[in-house]
Amino acid sequence: DANINIGGDNEIQVNWWSPVDHGNAMLFIEVADFDPAEALEVWDNIKSVLADYENVTYSGGVASSSALRDTIQNEMIFILALSLGLVAVILLITSKSWIEPFILLFASGFAVVINLGTNIIFGEISYITSSVAAILQLALSIDYSIVLLHTYRAEKETTLDSTEAMIRSVKDVIRPISASAFTTVAGLIALLF
């Protein structure tokens, strides 16, 4: 048994078990009183210390959380790229102008970047939140943009003035978009419980 400090302010109890006949060792590490972010930092430090050894197997709650975090972060990049591609293709097919999809995607992408940048006020956010926020915001903002765009086109057929058509469009879509937004917010609040 040994007490070591591999990260954070807490000591970690380390127990070695090594059978003589197999040449293997089992390292049992017990971490107490760590918050999840600090536990993941300690976990990353442990993995870097053991990186030179072959056939190392990890298990436990922190190991599972770390693997899940890495998987989500890696997969979300692929999912975001796939989603952007699909949205672009669908918008190109359904739009009357080839520039519309790019304007909508640029505006939505810019909004996602601003949203992720405003999370700096929290100092640190959950990796799940940061991964899901971009896709969710992209889907919702594109959906609302399409509704507004189609309403604008319908209004533009009856009104020659573009400004007047947009004012009427905003008045027409404010209730359905608000209802949709409130439904989304209610669904997200339900996830808290």
C-alpha positions in Angstrom: 0.0 0.0 0.0 1.2 3.5 -0.7 -0.2 7.0 -0.6 0.6 9.1 -3.7 -0.5 12.4 -5.1 -1.2 12.1 -8.8 -3.4 15.2 -9.1 -5.7 17.4 -7.1 -5.5 18.2 -3.4 -6.5 14.7 -2.2 -4.3 11.7 -1.6 -5.1 8.5 -3.4 -4.9 5.1 -1.8 -3.0 2.7 -4.1 -2.9 -1.0 -3.6 -0.7 -3.4 -5.6 -1.4 -7.0 -6.1 1.1 -9.0 -8.0 1.1 -12.8 -8.2 4.6 -14.2 -8.6 3.8 -16.9 -11.1 2.0 -14.9 -13.8 4.1 -11.8 -14.0 1.0 -9.6 -14.0 0.0 -6.9 -11.6 -3.2 -5.4 -10.5 -3.3 -1.8 -9.4 -6.3 -0.8 -7.4 -6.7 3.0 -7.0 -9.4 4.4 -4.7 -10.2 8.1 -5.0 -12.3 9.7 -2.4 -13.9 13.2 -2.2 -13.2 14.2 -5.8 -15.6 16.2 -8.0 -16.2 14.6 -11.4 -14.0 17.1 -13.3 -11.1 16.6 -10.9 -11.6 12.8 -11.1 -11.3 12.9 -14.9 -8.2 15.0 -14.6 -6.6 12.5 -12.2 -7.7 9.7 -14.5 -6.0 11.3 -17.5 -2.8 11.7 -15.3 -3.0 8.0 -14.3 -3.3 6.9 -18.0 -0.3 9.1 -19.0 1.8 7.4 -16.2 0.8 3.9 -17.4 1.0 4.7 -21.1 4.4 3.0 -21.5 3.1 -0.4 -20.3 1.5 -3.0 -22.5 -1.8 -4.8 -22.0 -3.1 -2.3 -19.5 -6.9 -2.7 -18.8 -8.9 -0.1 -17.0 -12.3 -0.4 -15.3 -14.5 1.5 -12.9 -16.7 4.5 -12.9 -14.1 7.1 -13.8 -12.7 4.9 -16.6 -16.2 4.5 -18.0 -16.9 8.2 -17.8 -13.6 9.0 -19.5 -14.3 6.5 -22.3 -17.8 7.9 -22.8 -16.5 11.5 -22.8 -13.9 10.6 -25.5 -16.4 8.7 -27.6 -19.0 11.5 -27.5 -16.4 14.1 -28.4 -15.1 12.1 -31.3 -18.4 11.0 -32.6 -20.1 14.4 -32.3 -17.6 15.9 -34.8 -18.6 13.2 -37.3 -22.3 13.6 -36.6 -22.1 17.4 -36.9 -20.3 17.1 -40.3 -22.8 14.6 -41.5 -25.7 16.8 -40.3 -24.3 19.8 -42.0 -23.9 17.9 -45.3 -27.5 16.5 -45.1 -28.9 19.9 -44.3 -27.0 21.5 -47.1 -28.2 18.9 -49.6 -31.9 19.2 -48.4 -31.7 23.0 -48.5 -30.2 23.0 -52.0 -33.0 20.7 -53.3 -35.8 22.7 -51.7 -34.5 26.2 -52.2 -35.3 28.4 -55.2 -31.9 30.0 -55.1 -28.5 28.2 -54.6 -27.3 30.9 -52.3 -30.1 30.5 -49.7 -28.7 27.4 -48.1 -25.3 28.9 -47.6 -26.7 32.0 -46.1 -28.9 30.0 -43.7 -26.0 27.7 -42.8 -23.6 30.6 -42.3 -26.1 32.5 -40.0 -26.8 29.3 -38.0 -23.1 28.4 -37.8 -22.3 31.9 -36.6 -25.0 31.7 -33.9 -23.6 28.4 -32.7 -20.1 29.9 -32.4 -21.5 32.8 -30.4 -23.5 30.5 -28.2 -20.5 28.3 -27.5 -18.4 31.4 -26.8 -20.9 32.7 -24.3 -20.4 29.6 -22.2 -17.1 31.1 -21.1 -19.1 32.9 -18.3 -19.6 29.5 -16.7 -15.9 28.7 -16.8 -16.5 25.1 -17.6 -19.5 23.2 -19.0 -20.4 19.5 -19.4 -18.9 17.8 -22.4 -22.3 16.4 -23.2 -23.8 19.9 -23.2 -21.1 21.3 -25.5 -21.4 18.3 -27.8 -25.2 18.4 -28.2 -25.7 22.2 -28.1 -24.3 22.7 -31.6 -26.4 20.1 -33.3 -29.6 21.1 -31.4 -29.1 24.8 -32.2 -28.3 24.0 -35.8 -31.5 22.0 -36.2 -33.7 24.5 -34.5 -32.4 27.6 -36.1 -32.5 26.0 -39.6 -36.1 24.9 -39.0 -37.2 28.4 -37.9 -35.3 30.0 -40.8 -37.0 27.8 -43.3 -40.4 28.6 -41.9 -39.6 32.3 -42.0 -38.2 32.1 -45.5 -41.2 30.2 -47.0 -43.6 32.7 -45.3 -41.6 35.6 -46.7 -41.9 34.1 -50.2 -45.6 33.8 -49.8 -45.9 37.4 -48.6 -43.6 38.6 -51.4 -46.1 37.3 -54.0 -48.8 39.5 -52.6 -46.6 42.5 -51.7 -44.0 44.2 -53.9 -42.1 45.8 -51.0 -39.5 43.5 -49.5 -39.6 45.3 -46.1 -43.3 45.0 -45.8 -43.2 41.3 -46.9 -40.7 40.6 -44.1 -42.7 42.5 -41.5 -45.8 40.5 -42.4 -43.8 37.3 -42.4 -42.4 37.9 -38.9 -45.9 38.7 -37.6 -47.2 35.5 -39.2 -44.5 33.1 -37.9 -44.0 34.6 -34.4 -46.7 32.4 -32.8 -45.8 29.0 -34.4 -42.0 29.6 -33.9 -42.6 30.7 -30.3 -44.8 27.6 -29.6 -42.2 25.4 -31.1 -39.5 27.0 -29.0 -41.5 26.7 -25.8 -42.1 23.0 -26.6 -38.3 22.5 -27.0 -37.6 24.3 -23.8 -40.2 22.3 -21.9 -38.6 19.1 -23.3 -35.2 20.2 -22.2 -36.4 21.2 -18.7 -38.0 17.7 -18.4 -34.5 16.2 -18.9 -33.4 17.9 -15.6 -35.7 15.7 -13.6 
